């Protein structure tokens, strides 16, 4: 035991940095909750963890810890699917067409911005403009010789920016109380039995294995989401992850986002942050515009369309949508389509631009 706790033990150092990240994120979440701010546990964790990095603290969220939290979000999102919602899905095709148009437009616009303004090389400019899954995008970008470390920073800023701004917009437009316990978690959890718990755990474990095996875009979250949706549509359970577990996942997701800035120099942070912030705001503005256009062809409210288009991480957007209990299945489906379309379109555009795998 004494040997394990030594400072030069990599596992001990990693465990200590993880505990620091969770503690810092938890304190931030509690502070934001006490102030009545929207989506406090995730926003607070993002803010305080990022601030800790700026002041020289090195919190860390190892990939296995983040990986375990994502199936919980998948199970949570899958619980929003019902037979009635599945029957409506065929009418969502205008939203799918709009998302594909939005994705292609932002890829082209972002490429020109990062080439002409930021002066990035062709590969880095293309993958910097792709609003897709962070881990999968950076792996793909590395094959084309892009600056992976810069891309991680740029996309982290994009995700954090969306997480920080969207809850305030949602609260302002809808008047929803994003400081409260998620309404969906409350409504689904009445009279939960041991069997309900076992079914949910089974959904998460099976989805995790499926996501790893098939290497799905969106990772292990998508596998858990699909299994959970099948189980809930089949009526095997109506149980969803309880509110306290949703809060824990929010702290993990928020702390992970803030800890991504560890290891970057101030010069790197300034250069990439400036361009990531500028284009991130542009993406959000475009999402707002495309969502407004969508209101003319779709019955979903504007906020649901905005969240469906938003270029944040799929896990983060799921948490926000689930918390307000607004068209969760629709938003999650659109976000999945956005992620998949990015992973199909980006390599195609790379080929068109003459970029080859290294």
Beta strands, then each sheet from edge to edge (+ up, - down):
end
